[in-house]
Amino acid sequence: MLVFRLVFKPMRIFLNYWLWLSLLSGLIFSGPINSARAAGPHYVFAHYMVCNPTYGPSVQGFEQDIQDAQAAGIDGFALNLGAYDDPTQGYYNKNVAMMFAAAEALGTGFKLFFSVQITNTTNIIQLISAYAGRTNTFYLGTNMVVSTWGESPLGENGAVPGDGTVDWKNAVFAPLQQQGISVFFIPFFWPTNGSELPTYAEGVKLLNTYTNLLNGLFLFGAAGTPSQVSQCNSNYTVAVHQAGKIFMSSTTPSYWGCAQTTIGRRYFETDGGEGVDLEWQSIIANQPDWVEIVTWNDFNESTYISPVNNPVQYEPQYSTPYRYCHAGYLELTKRYISWYKTGVAPPINQDALFYFYRTHSTNAVASDTSDPPVTAFGGDVANVVYNTLLLTAPAQLRVVSGTNSASYSLGAGLQQVRTPFAPGPQTFTVTRNSKTVLTVQGPPILAAITNYDYFPASGYAYGLMPPTNLVAQP
């Protein structure tokens, strides 16, 4: 079915899985762009799969998405569309309309822009022109912001079958300019070798090839370990800023190519909160202009960061394997979004614990013999529970994993702990001076499995706020 092609985004699965301001109106068409980097605020967006409405296709459901995102400090959604004005996939038009209606009803200034993944230029023009005048459409100055996933003009798709070509300048932007719509274009284009983890030189080549087209560049980085994704974002930050353009970096919580059976259903270990910290520390150090979290709701590649507790309730096609809650990733990410935007690390004035783990061992064998095993691994894949703690003062952590238990004495501040897991209940308790500060239980680790499930579980708990007359340690 076409909808699954769009959800699964199989163009990526054929790649080498181990590597992987305001402009003057009309300037984009008239010659080289000499735009300066944005002097405005750092924005954080999330990549939203329009075909996967997190809470179901309704204005109220999209309102919940927006409220969840804004509560974390996210400024807007990049709306990924695999079709528009296609009678066989009418949900795209309907969902976009409801998303804009939800943003307008809330009236909170939430920004929306399109990440186009279609090649029909007539439909692209219809899409952009239909929403150019809406209240929540994201503009940089007088220019409507537009992005894309692939669809480069010269077809530099490397080993990415299906990544089409679009003559953006002549077939899209020029007709829009005649309608009085000027575009700020910040796409993700594949490097010529199709690598998901491009080098600095590959970024420079893209910029040189499209210097008269691009206002900025986006890197959709997801299929890799945290250190690989961070390095590629760093490569592009330097290249794009040297070109005097705006760079939109990426960050991703986890990655499992659940549907990518032809390449071993590749799984990249992102180390729970350790990976979140590594990627965001790199972003804070390198200072890209904007950040796009990839993704908000791609429930087929484990990159989702929406805090929805049970997406199967709204998306029944995702019942197997089970999609665990990723609220822990988003809650921890809040800290780094604030840090990136303000330039100041938020003080730790409340104890917090976050947990992240897979719910079965890599040695487990699924009883459903028709379910292909995971055979392609990247990173330090281990059967462990990852705990991230934010502590106002020294404390003790006790992890009970099935029949195993471990205790740790930890100092104040950010702490990262790994504990080998065992089948059974998973309980995490923080104590201080023999008193329980917080405790939380996560989903059980399974000894026997019917299907392979590399979607990590995550969650969090907070302790009580300290009295206001106490000074929390940084």
Secondary structure, 3 states (H helix, E strand, C coil): CHHHHHHHCHHHHHCCCCCCCCCCCCHHHHCCCCCCCCCCCCEEEEEEECCCCCCCCCHHHHHHHHHHHHHCCCCEEEEEECCCCCHHHCHHHHHHHHHHHHHHHHCCCCEEEEEECCCCHHHHHHHHHHHCCCCCECEECCEEEEEEECCCCCCCCCCCCCCCCCCHHHHHHHHHHHCCCCEEECCECCCCCCCCCCCHHHHHHHHHHCCCCCCEEECCCCCCCHHHHHHHHHHHHHHHHHCCCEEEEEECCCEECCCCHHHCCCEECCCCHHHHHHHHHHHHHHCCCEEEECCCCCCCCCCCCCCCCCHHHCCHHHCCCCCCCCHHHHHHHHHHHHHHHHCCCCCCCCCEEEEEECCECCCCCECCCCCCCCCCEECCCCCEEEEEEEECCCEEEEEEECCEEEEEEECCEEEEEEEECCCEEEEEEEEECCEEEEEEEEEEEECCECCCCCCCEEEEEECCCCCCCCCCCC
